[in-house]
Amino acid sequence: MSFVSYFPGRGTVRETAYLEGRTEGAAKGILSVLEVRGIPVTDSVRERITSCTDLDRMDSWLERSRTVERAEDLFDEEGNADEPLS
């Protein structure tokens, strides 16, 4: 019998799938909060949120989604909310 250890950061298929699931869940959470609050989300903002793979950044966006007035304001702390979202 062999023993397989899955340490974080090894890039295993299982770890990759887990992280992808976490980012998808975080994106759904952010978009859901904005929707419940009645804040319109443009296609470019939606794409930026759903394509992000940085969990720390997404956690920050989730916290900010509770208080922003516009979806674009999620990105203010990065200093580029006024830049076009491509």
C-alpha positions as CSV (number, residue, x, y, z in Angstrom):
1,M,0.0,0.0,0.0
2,S,1.3,3.4,-0.9
3,F,0.9,6.6,1.1
4,V,0.1,9.8,-0.7
5,S,0.3,13.1,1.1
6,Y,-1.4,16.3,-0.2
7,F,0.5,19.3,1.1
8,P,-0.8,22.7,0.2
9,G,1.0,24.4,-2.6
10,R,1.9,21.2,-4.4
11,G,-0.5,21.9,-7.3
12,T,-2.2,18.6,-7.2
13,V,-5.4,18.0,-9.2
14,R,-7.4,17.8,-5.9
15,E,-5.9,21.0,-4.6
16,T,-6.5,22.9,-7.9
17,A,-10.1,21.7,-8.0
18,Y,-10.6,22.8,-4.4
19,L,-9.2,26.3,-5.0
20,E,-11.3,26.7,-8.2
21,G,-14.4,25.8,-6.2
22,R,-13.5,28.3,-3.6
23,T,-13.1,31.1,-6.1
24,E,-16.3,30.2,-7.9
25,G,-18.1,30.2,-4.5
26,A,-16.6,33.6,-3.6
27,A,-17.6,35.1,-7.0
28,K,-21.2,33.8,-6.5
29,G,-21.2,35.3,-3.0
30,I,-20.0,38.7,-4.2
31,L,-22.5,38.8,-7.1
32,S,-25.3,37.6,-4.8
33,V,-24.7,40.4,-2.2
34,L,-24.7,43.0,-5.0
35,E,-27.9,41.6,-6.4
36,V,-29.7,41.5,-3.1
37,R,-28.7,45.1,-2.5
38,G,-30.1,46.0,-5.9
39,I,-26.7,47.2,-7.3
40,P,-26.4,46.7,-11.0
41,V,-23.4,44.7,-12.2
42,T,-22.0,45.4,-15.7
43,D,-20.7,42.6,-17.8
44,S,-17.1,43.9,-17.4
45,V,-17.4,43.9,-13.6
46,R,-19.0,40.4,-13.6
47,E,-16.2,39.1,-15.8
48,R,-13.6,40.7,-13.5
49,I,-15.1,39.1,-10.4
50,T,-15.7,35.6,-12.0
51,S,-12.2,35.5,-13.5
52,C,-10.3,36.4,-10.4
53,T,-8.2,33.6,-8.8
54,D,-6.8,35.5,-5.8
55,L,-8.8,34.4,-2.8
56,D,-7.5,37.2,-0.6
57,R,-8.6,39.8,-3.1
58,M,-12.0,38.1,-3.4
59,D,-12.4,38.1,0.4
60,S,-11.8,41.8,0.3
61,W,-14.4,42.3,-2.5
62,L,-16.9,40.3,-0.5
63,E,-16.5,42.5,2.5
64,R,-16.7,45.6,0.4
65,S,-19.8,44.3,-1.5
66,R,-21.8,44.9,1.7
67,T,-21.2,48.6,1.7
68,V,-20.4,49.9,-1.8
69,E,-22.8,52.1,-3.7
70,R,-21.7,50.9,-7.2
71,A,-20.2,47.6,-8.2
72,E,-17.2,49.4,-9.6
73,D,-16.4,50.6,-6.1
74,L,-15.3,47.1,-5.2
75,F,-12.1,47.8,-6.9
76,D,-11.4,51.3,-5.4
77,E,-8.9,50.1,-2.8
78,E,-6.7,48.9,-5.7
79,G,-6.6,52.5,-7.0
80,N,-8.0,51.7,-10.4
81,A,-11.8,52.0,-10.1
82,D,-11.7,54.9,-12.6
83,E,-9.7,52.9,-15.2
84,P,-11.7,51.0,-17.8
85,L,-12.4,47.4,-17.0
86,S,-11.1,45.3,-19.9
